Amino acid sequence: MPRKPSRKLKTYRTSLGFYDQAVAAPSMKAALDAWGAKSNLFHQGIAKETDDPDIVAATMAAPGVVLRRPVGSDGPFSEHAELPTDLAGDEDKPKSKSESRLKSKKRPIKNPAKGAAKSGIDDRQARAAAAAFAREEQRRESARRKEESARAKARARRDKAVASAQAALDKARQDHEARADAIEAERAALDERAAAEHARWDKQRIKLEQAVRRARE
């Protein structure tokens, strides 16, 4: 369900893969969800809240949208960031200030209102950002529901096709068994008629053979 628009947003950042990432969200959990993280990056020390004015201003302008910049750079965060141009030899280079700050000991979380004031964001802007975040979260939830509905419809179509094919197989098996039973019944009747014919012939043959012997005497 969408979060209440009145809830204040905070800016969180982390480094994942080739990018530094930042997002304006009402909680650490919401930030982890936006990043698609499968573990608690905050407990691991690779994500934190930030009050950097430039980062806060960028994320508050697009609440709930994950902004990126090439890892190790000091450029602005944006929704569509290019890959780092100096990936080779990164291990031999000194760590950038942004990475050093990210990996440093966690500082106490500052008052969100003070952080907003420092970055030039007043309460009205903060409320507008929170409302925009709620809309973005609602859009993501709507997209998830549509995907789930599409998957459910696909499963229903598959189940219907399987049921139809199984019904056709079952009917064909029943028809075959009925035909086979009829053939077996006909075969049993033929066997009975054959046995009766053999018995009749034996009696007639014996009688005629006796007649032949008497005629020869």
Secondary structure, 3 states (H helix, E strand, C coil): CCCCCCCCCEEEEEEECCEEEEEEECCHHHHHHHHCCCCCCCCCCCEEECCCHHHHHHHHCCCCCCEEEECCCCCCCECCCCCCCCCCCHHHCCCCHHHHHHHCCCCCCCCHHHHHHHCCCCHHHHHHHHHHHHHHHHHHHHHHHHHHHHHHHHHHHHHHHHHHHHHHHHHHHHHHHHHHHHHHHHHHHHHHHHHHHHHHHHHHHHHHHHHHHHHHC
